[in-house]
Amino acid sequence: MAAPIKLNEVLKVTAMGIKQEAISFANCTMESEKFITVREQNGEAVTIHLVDLMNPQKTEKRPITADAALMNPVAKILALKSANALQIFNIELKSKMKATNMSEPVVYWKWINEKCMALVTASCVYHWSMEGSTEPVKVFDRLPGMANCQIINYRADSGEKWCVLVGISAGAGGQVQGSMQLYSKEKGQSQSIEGHAAAFSQFMCQGAGANSTLFCFANKGATLKVHILEVVKGTASAPAFQKRAVDIQVPADAANDFPVAMQISDKYGMIFLITKFGYLYVLDVETGTQIFMNRVSAETIFTTCINKVSGGVLGINRLGQVMHIQVDEANIVKHIQGTLGNIDLAMKVAARAKLPGAEQLYSASFDQMLRTGDLNGAAEMAARSPNGVLRTPNTINKFKQAAQANPGQNPLLIYFSKILEDSTLNAVESIELARPVIQQGKQQLLQKWFDEGKLECSEDLGDLVKQVDATLALKMYNKANAYAKVIACFVETQQYDKILTYAQRVGYNPEWTAILQNMVVLNPEGAVQLAQLLVNQEGGSKVDVAAVADLFLQRNMLQQTTAFLLAALKDNKPEEGPLQTKLLEINLRNNAAQVAEAIIANGQMTHYDRPLIGSLCEQRGLFQRALEHYTELKDLKRVIVHANQMQPDFLLEWFGSLDTEWAVQLLKEMLKDMRQNLQICVQIATKYSEFLTPATLIGMFEEYKSMEGLFYYLGAIVNFSQDENVHYKYIVACTKVGMMKNDFKELERITRESQYYPPVKVKDYLKSEAKLADPRPLINVCDKHDMVEELTAYLYSKSMVKFIEVYVQKVNPNRTPQVVGALIDAGCQEDQIRTLVMSVRGMCPVEPLVAACQKRNRLRFLLPWLEARFEEGVQDAALHNALAMIYIDTNQNPEKFLQGNQYFDPKVVGAYCEKRDPHLAFIVYSNAPGGTCDDEAIKVTNENKLYKAQAKFLVDRQDVDLWAKVLTDENPHKRELVDQVVSTALPQCKNGDAVATAVKAFMQANLPNELIELLEKIVLRPDSEFANNKSLQNLLLITACQVAAQGGLQEAHRGRVMEYINRLDKFDGPDIATLCVSDGLFEEAFVIYKKCDDKKGAIEVLLEHIKDLDRAKDYANACNLDEVWSSLAMAQLDNNHIADAIESFVKSKDPSEYQRVIQCAQDQDQYQPLITFLKMARQKDFGTQEARGEIDTAMLMAFARTNQMAELEEFVSSPNIANVEEVGERCAEMGMFEAARMLFSSISKHDKLASCLVRLKKFADAVEAARKANFTRTWKEVLVACVKAEEFRLAQMCGLNLMIIPDEIEDLMKVYERRGYFEQLIQMMESGLGADMGGNSAGIFTELAILYAKYKESKLMDHLKLYFSRMNIPRVIRECERHEHWQALCFLHVANDEADNAALVMMNHAAEAWEHVQFKDILSRCANPENLYKAVTFYVSEHPLDLTDLLVHLSKKEGVLDHSRVVVLMKKRLPLIKVYLETVQPADMKSVNEALNGIYIEEEDFEKLATSVTTYTNFDQLELAGNLQRHELLEMRRVAGMLYNKNKRYQQALELAKKDKLYKDAMQTAQTSQDPELVEELLRFFVEVEAKECFAACLFTCYEYVKADVVMELAWRNNILDYAMPYLIQVTRAYTSKVDTLVHESDKKKEEAKKEQEAAEQQAGMGMGPDMGMAGGPLMLTMGGGGGYGQDAYSQMGMGGGMGGMGMGGMGGMGGMGMGGYGGSLY
């Protein structure tokens, strides 16, 4: 049987990159199933790992400085503790929530729930709430007995009323003693208890209505004991919880074990107790019964928590394994029932957690209680049954039957009350409860239960409730999703607004049209609203729009129809055209033209019949709408005549929809009545000018000779048109209209502002045709289009000089130059022109005027005007240019003007001077501001050979770019210029900046020789001001060095560099030396360094550039400086002169290059000289710790390579910081294993020592070293070596240490298997079973099983049976399958809960694996039903005699077999499974019934067939009856008659009975049918066949359905009155009894009426007084009437006169007997 507890590894904390050392009680915490917090410290750095158990990939890593961290059990809230400071952070919000400082250190802390944290100090316990800003609150003081305890846990119950503090301490004899302090908040008292682990539980005790708080704790004394007691009672009236103290059975090897954790699963009501040795004990919290025990971890589990999701326990052990322990719901009840044999506990656990496995137990107990009359117990059990297994209709029927047996009680109500206490009723139960409640008129209880959610609503329940409460029924329909019923209720209650909302919400689509038909009668407006909502739904209309519209129209609801159609047709779909037409038509034809107008104006419908609607609109006078809808020109012309009745805005818009031709024709039609329509025509033409084209419209207006219309039309578009013709026509129209109105303002404006008229054409029109007296329009045209000269000539010729003056003075003074030029050309006098120009003064532009006069060689007459402007301070360059030109031409001291004036343009004036005087031109160019004419100055001096002036000009200018232009090789005048610069310009210059600029220019021009010549004159001359100039000396040397390096020095200058170095002393020595080195002048550089006393630079030149080591060594000897020797040593080292380099390093006492020296010496095997260097370095105590370590390491290597073992041993034993391990590894790599052994031994590096010992063949020593190292890799290496050497004893020692590691056992086995040592491998594995297997016990058992499967089959089954629960079963399964161990494979499948695979193995390998009893048990646990049917086929072919037993066994568990499928499989062998079919027939399945009935027919067993068809009805009864009707056996045909009766085919049953002369059956059939006609037919049949006795019997049997007249007729006609007489007597007796009953009831009513009347009379004062007779006598006279006895007291009851003859007044209705006062029958 499978274990009741499941154990699996969730993850391994170390796999998340967390070190093993951090997995401890102090650093690793887990408060819930959500997070693990691990604090890891690497040196000074502290890191916290937040492992998300739900998604380990989201693990966060954060640096912290705190001492401890604790994650909230629910949210991402982190608590940090550092010394006495505590802080709480919300990680998701990245904010600090709370902080506090404790007065004393916190020794233990824990979240007791998601909102509160417990803080334990050395003296007190505090609770710190997360809500508000509260500080920690002291709860209680620690007892003195807890002072020396290490606190390991703190727990509080859910209400925080009880708390317990748990600690441990060292006891006597090395035992771990547990101490607990239990504290009650309400009492404020503490109690000391001995115990190691404790927890609180919320448990529902028997008979309680609320949870009790249980306190559980475990103590390890002489025995391990668990105590359970109740500290808070749930319900005061409930029975007290029985205190438990249970001894726990512990394994023999766990005598010193003690509890470390206790967790209680409230979901299952179970205690999970975990001990230090990793044992798990599971106990029932109510009874304390031990359910399970097993070792779940080889390492101590130091922290645990409840998994609230699964109800299991999470724990972490020291290896970092996070293990999940949970209840196996499928097997726990079976385990308690089977393994423990505790039926009562099994039922309690199943009920408590609603677990499977106890269904049959509950069913049997329930039936037993019913049989014994324990109705309360049976109701309680049925109501609390797990997963509601007993809450079925069958149970309800049983309670109903029990009610009949117990009249004084109502078991069904008891049952329902038990359910309602803490659960809800299902659908069937709700209906069954509602029936009696409604019958008793207590429907308010139904409302209460509904509000509390106790009822499961259904349509049937709603139907039942609707009879008494429609509102509640509506709620039930809604909750039961009875959509049609809900909508019907809405309609009935006129809640129309809720109908569609509800239908949409639930996704229901009813027959809306029928609903609307009902609504339109009750609430037309509501129907319209609903219809509008229905047609405007997403996805389309829910109703037929046309049908709904007709529905409204049939009731003459025009307004509602319109409203509905407007809502329905708002989407304007093409297919809705007929409906749109219908909507408009009904409004237009029914005097609702305004509505139609509004609909059309709205524009939301466009698909209706437009011609039809247009015609109707025209008939109703809606001419605008008619125009919109007509499409024929003739119709439009007919309607457009009514344009004056239309809105202008409409016409403007409408014309936009026409094409050009139709629009023009309609405009012409309108212009025929120009008086009425000119204005609107102009508006239309204006708006659609671009569409109709201006040319067409202009032609149209001209055709109708409407110049005014043309004027207004063009005036509206001219400002927006760029058409020349439009502007020209408008000017013409303006001219003509202006002539008519004598107003030319618009003409003047358009000529002034327009940009698009044809100027020449307009000018010619205005000059020739217009003949205007005012030339302003012409002036506008000519001024605007630059025809001023022609205008001036025209005006001058027309003697309009005054207009010329006004034009230049006021209109456009800028045109004065053109006017002046035209006047000069026209021969006007100079004085008159001068006067005109002077009148304009400064408004005239200077440059055009000067140009115009200069062009005509008349510049000088402008001198007065120019000088006047000069005096005014005008700075116009043209003005000053003109004055300069005039002064130059007139020779009026031009040099003074040119040098003193800064406003003329030097380029213009200079160019003017070049042809007249080059000197004046040079003056102009050289004085140009900003050097703008430098190029012109250079050019004029070159052309006129003014080199000296040019040289001086360049030196003074100090412009490097200008120098570059003249010193280029393309300049043919360069040589003459350079000569002048060198000879005169620079020697005469005293400005250092000018000299520097010139030198720089020479350098940039690459003129080194000229530069050297220049510098020599400046620097080397003793009388030069620049002789001691440091920069110039540097420049001279730099230039000489560069030229020398390039080989460009002249012959005369060769060797001058060294001369310059010797003569000059102000230059920068180091910089010049560096330059010499870069230019290859190494000797010069060496001289400079010596001159500067820079010995290091000098030696570097010798070493790096001259590369003369001997000369360098001599220089080093001469200097004898450490740095010089060091440089020399480096050079020697670079040239691989190792010995010389080491000698130089020793002389320099410089070990700084120790790494290179060591590397080079080792590369060239120069270890002996290296030792000298290293000793020097060690004596100097050089460098950092790392450097000294490298030196010591190299020393070790040198001793090892030179085989100086004594020195090596001495060095190792002396103080050193060498990396001995590294040297040892290198020695091992080089095969120097003895040296490596010595080194590894000195540092206790046992793993590598073992490797060396293996190579030295010292296997025993190697095993000992491996034991000390205890590394997996080392064990493997030694193991392989021992196996190769066949040292199996030593190899086994290695293997025992490897096999406990899960990842290594596979490689371990390969070492043996590859070499064929199978027996030795098995022996080693077997020996490992008795040893400490650590955390790999499963792996060892698994691998040993695999080995048995491969090499020793005889031991396989025994091993599997003993240890299957401790091995990896899937792996063993694969190996057994590979090696065909079928019996073992079957056993493993069963053990692994793989019943399906086990069954398949048994069937496929029956010869070895099949066993009937075991196979039955396996099949009952199969999850795949297909295997059951394969088993049926298997048994049919292999073991047919056991098939029935198998099927009966399987059928005992409900739902396992599909009996119909079994019938199909066994269709041809059904008799073989007859017993099975009879067993399952109570399920009343059609296929089973038909199969059994077929078997009974085949066996002619009519008794069982009759029983079957009577008891079970689920089959085709008519078909069976039809088959039996033709059966040769009479009894079979009787069964057919029974079936016909059951299906109310009485006629067929009767005919069959008559045919077989089964008259008794025939009479029973007639009686059952309750059909008088059928009874009469049977009577006539008996008369026909002369069965007189049957006739009499039939009358008796069918007495209620026989008509007396028919019987009398048949008896009289067939002379059988004697046989009918008993029936007639009975009829007479029946009628007599009925009459007697009626008479008795009548008399009773009379008595009651008389008593009521007497009582009424007494109340009215009609009683007799003492002195009076009949006090009420006179009143009785008024009640009389009639003769005879009519005046007595009875007359008031209607029994007055008229009793002639017999006086039977009360028997009214009997003809001829007289009618008395009875107005009617007593009936």
Salt bridges, closest charged atoms under 4 A:
GLU31 OE2 - LYS110 NZ 3.79
GLU40 OE1 - HIS49 NE2 2.61
GLU60 OE1 - ARG62 NH2 2.63
GLU60 OE2 - LYS76 NZ 2.42
GLU131 OE2 - LYS115 NZ 3.55
ASP141 OD1 - LYS138 NZ 2.57
GLU160 OE1 - HIS127 ND1 3.60
GLU160 OE1 - LYS185 NZ 3.86
GLU186 OE2 - LYS161 NZ 3.82
ASP247 OD1 - LYS225 NZ 3.56
ASP284 OD1 - ARG352 NH1 2.75
GLU286 OE2 - LYS348 NZ 3.86
GLU286 OE1 - ARG352 NH2 3.13
GLU329 OE2 - LYS267 NZ 3.64
ASP344 OD2 - LYS348 NZ 3.52
ASP367 OD1 - LYS398 NZ 2.97
GLU380 OE2 - ARG384 NE 3.27
GLU380 OE1 - LYS418 NZ 3.40
GLU421 OE1 - ARG384 NH2 2.94
ASP422 OD1 - ARG384 NH1 3.47
GLU429 OE1 - ARG391 NH2 2.78
GLU432 OE1 - LYS400 NZ 2.96
GLU432 OE2 - ARG435 NH1 3.32
GLU452 OE2 - LYS448 NZ 3.14
GLU459 OE2 - LYS485 NZ 3.08
ASP463 OD1 - LYS485 NZ 2.78
GLU492 OE2 - LYS466 NZ 3.35
ASP550 OD1 - LYS582 NZ 2.52
GLU585 OE2 - ARG589 NE 2.82
GLU597 OE2 - ARG625 NH2 2.97
GLU618 OE1 - ARG638 NH2 3.16
GLU628 OE2 - ARG625 NH1 2.79
ASP635 OD1 - LYS634 NZ 3.41
ASP635 OD1 - ARG638 NH1 2.94
GLU653 OE2 - LYS687 NZ 2.76
GLU669 OE1 - LYS672 NZ 3.55
GLU702 OE2 - LYS729 NZ 3.43
GLU703 OE1 - LYS668 NZ 3.68
GLU746 OE2 - ARG749 NH2 2.47
GLU748 OE1 - ARG752 NH1 2.43
GLU753 OE1 - ARG749 NH1 2.62
GLU753 OE2 - ARG752 NH2 3.57
ASP764 OD1 - LYS763 NZ 3.77
ASP774 OD2 - ARG776 NE 2.67
ASP783 OD1 - ARG815 NE 3.67
ASP786 OD1 - ARG815 NH1 2.92
GLU790 OE2 - LYS763 NZ 2.86
GLU790 OE2 - LYS767 NZ 3.26
ASP825 OD1 - ARG856 NE 2.99
GLU830 OE1 - ARG834 NH2 3.88
GLU830 OE2 - ARG858 NH2 2.32
ASP831 OD1 - ARG834 NH1 2.87
GLU872 OE2 - ARG841 NH2 3.03
GLU872 OE2 - ARG869 NH2 2.44
ASP889 OD1 - ARG916 NE 3.42
ASP934 OD1 - ARG957 NH2 3.02
ASP935 OD1 - LYS965 NZ 3.10
ASP956 OD2 - LYS952 NZ 3.02
ASP969 OD1 - LYS974 NZ 2.77
ASP979 OD1 - ARG975 NH2 2.71
GLU1010 OE2 - ARG975 NH1 3.83
GLU1016 OE2 - ARG1056 NH2 3.04
ASP1023 OD2 - ARG1021 NH2 3.34
GLU1051 OE1 - ARG1054 NE 3.41
GLU1059 OE1 - ARG1056 NE 2.89
GLU1059 OE2 - ARG1063 NH1 3.55
ASP1068 OD1 - LYS1030 NZ 2.64
GLU1083 OE2 - ARG1111 NH1 3.32
ASP1093 OD1 - LYS1095 NZ 2.74
ASP1134 OD1 - ARG1156 NH2 2.48
GLU1143 OE2 - LYS1147 NZ 3.60
ASP1165 OD1 - ARG1201 NH2 4.00
ASP1181 OD1 - ARG1188 NE 3.58
ASP1192 OD1 - ARG1178 NE 2.83
GLU1221 OE2 - LYS1245 NZ 3.56
GLU1221 OE2 - LYS1248 NZ 2.34
GLU1225 OE2 - LYS1248 NZ 1.75
GLU1234 OE2 - ARG1237 NH2 2.56
ASP1247 OD2 - ARG1273 NH2 2.92
GLU1264 OE2 - ARG1267 NH2 2.30
GLU1277 OE2 - ARG1255 NH1 2.94
GLU1304 OE1 - LYS1276 NZ 3.22
GLU1306 OE2 - LYS1310 NZ 3.95
ASP1307 OD2 - LYS1276 NZ 3.55
GLU1313 OE2 - LYS1350 NZ 3.50
GLU1319 OE2 - LYS1352 NZ 3.05
GLU1326 OE2 - LYS1355 NZ 3.12
GLU1343 OE2 - ARG1371 NH1 2.22
GLU1353 OE2 - HIS1381 ND1 3.38
GLU1375 OE2 - ARG1378 NH1 3.06
GLU1375 OE1 - HIS1379 ND1 3.83
GLU1394 OE1 - HIS1389 ND1 2.78
ASP1417 OD2 - ARG1421 NH2 2.80
GLU1426 OE1 - ARG1461 NH2 2.59
ASP1445 OD2 - HIS1412 NE2 2.80
ASP1445 OD2 - LYS1416 NZ 2.95
GLU1478 OE2 - LYS1504 NZ 3.70
GLU1499 OE1 - LYS1474 NZ 2.80
GLU1531 OE1 - ARG1534 NH1 3.82
GLU1551 OE2 - LYS1554 NZ 3.31
ASP1556 OD2 - ARG1533 NE 2.92
ASP1561 OD2 - ARG1534 NE 2.89
GLU1576 OE2 - ARG1580 NH2 2.85
GLU1577 OE2 - LYS1554 NZ 3.54
GLU1609 OE2 - ARG1613 NH1 3.26
